[in-house]
Amino acid sequence: MKRLSLPVWVLMISSVGWGLTWLPLQYFESQGLSGPPMVFFIFLSAVTVLVPVMFRERRSWPGHFGYLALIALFGGLANLLFQNALFYGDVVRVMILFYLLPIWSVLGGRIFLGEKIDLVRGIALAAAISGGFLILGGFQIFNTPPGWLDLMAIGSGFAFAMNNIVFRASQDLPLGSKVAAMFLGVVILMGAYLLVITDVAWPADFSVLAYAAFYGIVWLMLITLGTQWGVTHLEAGRASIIIVMELVVAVISAVIILSQSLSLVEIAGALLVIAAAILEGFREEVAERQAVAALRSPLAEPGKPE
């Protein structure tokens, strides 16, 4: 059995960071900063730090504006839909629908990147989805009919999966520029959303904005860079299954910190997700340069070098 590669380690550690994001977000909400204003301000803070990075890497953009536009679109949509679905809908229902993303990643990786779905990957994919399904209540989650919030949750998972695929296809673009494009997409889309809604509430104590800015610039920046660097160096299907580990971290941390309990079914689900991540983590890397090049060609601007 070979050792875990660096991209796998980075992606797993970043997933732990994502699984713990509910802690600062819960604090911000208790201080009056929640929903769309919270998302907008956090990502805006991160973008201000990324501006110098974008300026320094601007010479790498010619011929790759198609990638940057798609990253801004898919990354922005993923965060906009997910955060609003969480804010207005049932958190548990939103989470299970969002974590259908391995399906979109595996299918997208197969269609656009030519990645194979072999027996091992099929088992890992089934284990990851089944584990997440059990953790979030099994069939009880679908007692109520699907609505527009369900579509938002599913759409956020789809957009996130497509964002990861474009990240991997644009190997020649620096990571800083790609993360900046994704964060800028969130700011633009969320800013436009805030202009059309009327029930926007900002905290009375503006000191919470300083903590939110720190969270966006440090915590969110590091786990985003780690996640996107990881998905850039791993197959889309493999990366998406490892990312599902953040769901387990979120559940376990809630059990420990909030003194909640897990049923046997939920424990079985957590073990399935962990098993899927480990199974994918120890897979041998697959050569895929030709598949990536096949996706890159249509996105590159005609007449401009890659």
N, C-alpha and C positions, 0 to 999 in steps of 0.2 A: 504493500500500500504506500503510495507516494505521499509526501508532505503536502499540506495545504499551501497553495500558491499565495503570493502577496496580494493579488487582486481579491482573492476569496477572503483573506483575513481583513483587508480594508473594508470590504463590503459587509462582512459580518459585524465588525465593530461599528460601522456607520449605522447599520440596522438597529443595533442596541441603542445608539443615540436617538434614532427616530422613535423607537419604542418608548423612550422616556420623555419625549417632548410634551406629553400631557401634563407633566409636573409644572413647568413654567407657564404653559398656556392656562392651566387651571388657576394659577396665581394671578395672571393678568386679568382673567375674567372676574375673579373675586374683587379686583381693584377697579372694575368698571371699564376695562378695555377688552372687548370680545368681538367675535364675528368679523364682518368685512373690514371695519376700521383697524382691528388688530392685525389682520393679514396684510392690509395695505401698508401700514406703518412699519411692520417688521421687515417686509421685503424692500420697502423704500430705503430703510436704513442700510440694508445690505448692498443695495445698488449703488448708493453714494460711495461706498468703499471700493466697489468694483470699477468705478469710472476710470481711475488711473490705469487699472489693468487693461481695460478695453482700449484706452488710448495707446498704451505701449504695444499691444498686439494687433493694432489696426492694419498693419501691413500684410497680415495673413488672411485678411477678409476677402480681397478680390477673388472672384471665382467660387466663393463659398456662401454668398448671401442667401442662397436658397436654403442651406442648412440652418443658418442663423434665424431665418424667418420661421421655419418649421419648429425649431426648438422654442422660440418665443411663443408660438401659437400653442403647441402641445403642452409645454411646461406651464404656460400661463393658464390654459384651460384646466389642466390637471389640478392645480392648486385652487383655482377659483371655484370649480365644481365641488371639489372635496370639502373645502372649508365651509362653503355655504350649505352643503348637504348635512355636514355635522352640526352646523349652527341651527338650522331650521328643522332637521329631522331627528330620527331616533339613531343614536350613536352606534348601537350594536348592529342594527340593520344596515346602516351605511358602511360600517367596517366590513361586513361579510360580502357585500356587493362590490366594494372597492377591491377586496382581495381575490376577486375573480381575475385580476390582472395577469396571473401566470398563463391563463388561457390565451389572452391577447398577445402576450410576449412570445409564447411558443409558436402560435399561429403566424404572428408577424415575422418572427425569425425564420420560419419555414418559407413563407411567401416571398419576403423581400431580401433575405440574406441567404436563403438556401440551406439553413441549418436543418439537420436531420432530427427526426423524432424517433429515436430507437426505443428498445424495450426498457432500458434503465431510465431514460428520461420520461417515458410514459408512466412508469411506476412512481418516480419522484413527483411528477406533476399531479398524479392522482392522490398521492399521500399528502401533498401540500394543500390541495383544495379540500380534501376530506378533513384534514386536521383543522383548518380554519373554520370549516363548516361546523364541526363538532364543538369547537371552543365557543362559538357564538350562538349555540343553542340548537343546532340541527334543524329539523324540519319545522320546529316551532317558530322559527324566524319568519316563515312565510304564511303565517296564519292570516295576515291582512293582505289585501290585494296590492300589487305594485302601483306606484304613483309617480309623479314627476320627480320627487326627491330620490326615488330608486333609480330613475334614469340618470339623474345627476351623479349619483354614486358610481353607477356602472360606467358612465362616460368619463369620470375622473380616472378610473382604473385603466380604461382604454387609452386615454390621452397620455397617461404616465408611461404606459408600455410603449406607445409610439415614440414618445420623447426619448426613451432609453435606446430604441433602435436607431433613431437619427443620430444620437450621441455616438454610437458605435460606428455608424457609417461615415461620419465626418472625422476620420482619424487625423487629417492634416490640420484641423483647426485646434488651436490651443485650448486647454480645458477651461482656463479663466474666461475666455470669450464666450464659450458655450454656456457656462454657468451664469455669466452676466446676461446673456440673451434670455435664458430661462427666467431669471429673476425680473428682468425688465418686462418680459411678457406678463408676469403676474401683476406688476405695478400698473401697466397700461390697462389691462383688462379689469382689474379690481378698481382702478381709479375711475374708469368709465362707468362701472357698475355703481360706485358711490355717488356719481353725478345724477343718476336716474332714480335712486331710492330715496325715501324721505325719512325713514326711521333710523338715522345714523346717530349713535350716542358715543361721545368721547368721555374719558374719565375726568372726574372733578379734580383729582390729585394728579397733576401732570408729571410727577416724579416717576410714575409707573412707566411713562414713555421712555425714560432713560434705561430702565431695566429691559424694556422690550427692544430698544435699539441694541443693547449689549447682546441680547439673545439672538437677534437677527444677524449681527456682524460676526459674532464668535461661534456660538453653538450651531445655528442654522447653516452658516457658511461652511464650517468644517464638515458636518455630516453630509451636506449636499455635495461638496467637493469629493469626499470619500466615496459616496454612492455613485456619482457620475464617473469618477475615475475607475471604479470597479466595473461598472456596466460597460465602459468603453473597452475594457480588456477581457471581458468574458462574453460568452454567447448569451443572447437575449433570454433564452429559455432558462439557462443555468442561473443567470443573475436574478431573474424574477423570482425563482424558487427560494434562493438564499435570502432575498429581501423579505419574504414572508416571515422570517424569524422575528422581525420587529413586532409582529402581532403577538407572538409568545412573550416577548419581553414586556410589552404593554400589559398583558394579562397578569404575568407573574409579579411585576412591580406594583400593580394595583392590589394584588392579594397581600403582599408584604406591607406596603405603606398604609393602605386603607383598611387593613385587617379583613379583607373579603376572603371568601372561601371558594375552592374549586371542587366541582363534582368529579366523579370518576370519568364521566364522559369528556369533560373539559380537559382533564389530565391526559386522557388518551389522545385527544386532539392535539395538545401541545407536543406530545411525544412523536406524533405523526409528522408534524411540521419540522421538528428538530431532525428527525430521521431523513426527511426529504432534503433538508439543507446539507446534512452531512453527506448523503448519497451523491448529491450534485457537486459538493465541494471536492470530493476525491476523484472525480472523473478526470480522465486524461483530456488534455486540451485537444481541440480539433482544428486542423488547418482550415482557414476560411477566407483567405485574402481575395480569391476570385469572387466569392459571393458578395463580400463587402464592396468590391470594385463594381460589381453589377448594379448595386443600389446607388453607388455614388455617381455614376455616369449621368442618369437622368436629372439629378439635382444640381449638378455643376452648371454654371452659366456657359452657354455656347461661346466658343472662341477664346475662353480664358483658361489659363493653365490651372491644373490641380495643385 
